[in-house]
Amino acid sequence: MFNTGLGIITPRLMRTWHAYTADRRGIAAVEFAMVAAPFFLLIFGLLEVCILFVISTIMEHAVAEASRQIRTGQAQENGFNEQNFRTSVCERFMGMLDCDAKLHIDVKALSGFSAANIDMPIDNDGKFDDNGFSYDPGGPNDIVAVRVFYEWSLMTPFMTAPLANMAGSKYLVQANAVFRNEPFGD
């Protein structure tokens, strides 16, 4: 028997203890458990940034295509209102975004290209502010600014916190189109 200062340990218990501490079969599982959480957070954060890029690209395409109806005068001649324009934008989202209260549209005829407002409509509390939003597609040869915003809720707020530009771990995706209407209706 051995005296370890903690009491007497039998040789059999000592052999069992040495066998237990020498066993390395589960070390990979333990190491993976320690690394898994940060690894998956990093992967999910990267995926979310990629998803935001795809959503931004889809919105830019949808706004460009829907705005073409305004630019060519089809929207004005067919009596499009904001709801019709919203439907035209939403048809081009390919099912990736919902056309609910998170989608905001602002269409305005401008006095010149320099009058286009490209600021984010976020108030001091980090909430969306649609004061002054309207739907005015203008007439022939008018300069028109189309702004479309979508409130995206971040899925991994811990990793993507620097992306959040709104309260509640949200990111405001914006797509713009500024153009001069064609001389339609002649």
C-alpha positions as CSV (number, residue, x, y, z in Angstrom):
1,M,0.0,0.0,0.0
2,F,1.0,3.6,-0.7
3,N,0.8,6.5,1.6
4,T,0.1,9.6,-0.5
5,G,-0.7,12.0,2.3
6,L,-4.4,11.7,1.6
7,G,-4.6,8.3,3.0
8,I,-3.5,4.9,1.9
9,I,-4.2,3.9,-1.7
10,T,-4.1,0.3,-2.7
11,P,-2.0,-0.8,-5.7
12,R,-5.2,-1.8,-7.5
13,L,-6.7,1.7,-7.2
14,M,-3.4,3.2,-8.2
15,R,-3.3,1.1,-11.4
16,T,-6.9,2.1,-12.2
17,W,-6.1,5.8,-11.6
18,H,-3.0,5.6,-13.9
19,A,-5.0,3.7,-16.6
20,Y,-7.7,6.4,-16.4
21,T,-5.3,9.3,-16.7
22,A,-3.3,7.6,-19.5
23,D,-6.5,7.0,-21.6
24,R,-6.5,9.4,-24.6
25,R,-9.5,8.0,-26.6
26,G,-11.9,10.8,-25.8
27,I,-9.5,13.7,-26.1
28,A,-10.8,14.6,-29.6
29,A,-14.3,14.8,-28.4
30,V,-13.3,17.0,-25.5
31,E,-11.3,19.3,-27.7
32,F,-14.1,19.6,-30.2
33,A,-16.5,20.4,-27.4
34,M,-14.3,23.3,-26.3
35,V,-13.9,24.7,-29.9
36,A,-17.4,23.9,-31.3
37,A,-19.3,26.9,-29.9
38,P,-17.0,29.6,-31.1
39,F,-16.5,27.8,-34.5
40,F,-20.3,27.5,-35.1
41,L,-20.9,31.1,-34.0
42,L,-18.2,32.2,-36.5
43,I,-19.7,30.1,-39.3
44,F,-23.3,31.3,-38.6
45,G,-22.1,34.9,-38.5
46,L,-20.3,34.5,-41.9
47,L,-23.5,32.9,-43.3
48,E,-25.5,35.8,-42.2
49,V,-23.2,38.3,-43.8
50,C,-23.5,36.3,-47.0
51,I,-27.3,36.2,-46.7
52,L,-27.4,40.0,-46.2
53,F,-25.3,40.4,-49.4
54,V,-27.7,38.2,-51.4
55,I,-30.8,40.0,-50.0
56,S,-29.2,43.4,-50.8
57,T,-28.5,42.2,-54.4
58,I,-32.1,40.9,-54.8
59,M,-33.6,44.1,-53.5
60,E,-31.4,46.2,-55.9
61,H,-32.6,44.1,-58.8
62,A,-36.2,44.2,-57.7
63,V,-36.1,48.0,-57.3
64,A,-34.4,48.5,-60.7
65,E,-36.9,46.3,-62.5
66,A,-40.0,47.8,-60.8
67,S,-38.7,51.3,-61.2
68,R,-38.5,50.7,-64.9
69,Q,-42.3,50.9,-65.0
70,I,-42.2,54.4,-63.6
71,R,-39.3,55.5,-65.8
72,T,-41.1,54.4,-69.0
73,G,-44.5,55.8,-67.9
74,Q,-46.2,52.5,-67.7
75,A,-47.0,53.0,-64.0
76,Q,-48.5,56.4,-64.6
77,E,-50.5,55.4,-67.6
78,N,-51.9,52.3,-65.9
79,G,-52.8,54.2,-62.7
80,F,-50.3,52.4,-60.4
81,N,-50.5,53.3,-56.8
82,E,-48.1,52.5,-54.0
83,Q,-49.7,49.0,-53.4
84,N,-49.3,48.2,-57.1
85,F,-45.7,49.3,-57.0
86,R,-45.1,47.3,-53.8
87,T,-46.6,44.2,-55.5
88,S,-44.3,44.7,-58.5
89,V,-41.2,44.9,-56.2
90,C,-42.3,41.9,-54.1
91,E,-42.8,39.7,-57.2
92,R,-39.1,40.0,-57.8
93,F,-38.0,38.9,-54.3
94,M,-38.0,35.2,-55.3
95,G,-39.7,34.3,-52.0
96,M,-36.7,35.4,-49.9
97,L,-38.4,38.4,-48.3
98,D,-41.9,38.9,-46.9
99,C,-43.8,41.9,-48.2
100,D,-45.2,42.9,-44.8
101,A,-44.7,45.8,-42.5
102,K,-40.9,45.3,-42.7
103,L,-40.9,46.6,-46.3
104,H,-41.0,50.4,-46.7
105,I,-41.3,52.3,-50.1
106,D,-40.7,56.0,-50.8
107,V,-41.1,57.3,-54.4
108,K,-40.7,61.0,-55.0
109,A,-40.4,63.4,-58.0
110,L,-37.5,65.7,-57.4
111,S,-36.5,69.2,-58.6
112,G,-33.0,67.9,-59.5
113,F,-30.6,65.0,-59.0
114,S,-28.9,66.8,-56.1
115,A,-32.2,66.8,-54.2
116,A,-32.2,63.0,-53.8
117,N,-32.2,62.0,-50.1
118,I,-30.0,58.9,-49.5
119,D,-30.0,59.1,-45.7
120,M,-31.1,56.2,-43.6
121,P,-34.6,56.9,-42.1
122,I,-33.7,55.8,-38.6
123,D,-34.5,58.0,-35.6
124,N,-32.4,58.6,-32.5
125,D,-33.9,55.5,-30.8
126,G,-32.8,53.2,-33.6
127,K,-36.3,52.8,-35.0
128,F,-37.5,53.2,-38.5
129,D,-39.0,56.6,-39.3
130,D,-41.2,56.8,-42.4
131,N,-42.2,60.4,-41.9
132,G,-42.4,62.1,-45.2
133,F,-42.6,58.9,-47.2
134,S,-45.0,59.2,-50.2
135,Y,-45.7,57.7,-53.6
136,D,-45.3,60.3,-56.4
137,P,-44.0,58.8,-59.7
138,G,-43.9,62.2,-61.4
139,G,-44.6,62.9,-65.1
140,P,-42.7,62.9,-68.3
141,N,-39.0,64.0,-68.0
142,D,-39.3,64.4,-64.2
143,I,-36.5,63.2,-62.0
144,V,-37.7,60.5,-59.6
145,A,-36.0,58.9,-56.6
146,V,-37.2,55.4,-55.5
147,R,-36.1,54.2,-52.1
148,V,-37.0,50.8,-50.7
149,F,-36.1,49.6,-47.2
150,Y,-36.4,46.3,-45.5
151,E,-35.9,45.6,-41.8
152,W,-33.9,42.4,-41.5
153,S,-33.7,40.8,-38.0
154,L,-30.2,39.4,-37.4
155,M,-30.1,35.7,-36.6
156,T,-26.8,35.7,-34.8
157,P,-26.8,39.1,-32.9
158,F,-23.7,38.2,-30.9
159,M,-21.5,37.7,-33.9
160,T,-23.2,40.3,-36.2
161,A,-23.7,43.1,-33.6
162,P,-21.5,45.5,-35.6
163,L,-23.8,45.1,-38.5
164,A,-26.9,46.2,-36.6
165,N,-27.9,49.7,-37.5
166,M,-31.3,49.6,-35.8
167,A,-32.6,48.8,-32.3
168,G,-33.5,45.2,-31.5
169,S,-30.6,43.7,-33.5
170,K,-32.0,44.6,-36.9
171,Y,-30.2,45.7,-40.1
172,L,-32.0,48.1,-42.5
173,V,-31.3,47.0,-46.0
174,Q,-31.7,49.8,-48.6
175,A,-32.1,49.9,-52.4
176,N,-32.2,53.1,-54.4
177,A,-32.9,54.1,-57.9
178,V,-32.7,57.8,-59.1
179,F,-33.5,58.5,-62.8
180,R,-35.2,60.9,-65.2
181,N,-38.5,59.7,-66.6
182,E,-38.7,59.2,-70.3
183,P,-40.8,61.6,-72.4
184,F,-43.8,59.3,-72.4
185,G,-47.4,60.2,-73.2
186,D,-46.7,62.2,-76.4
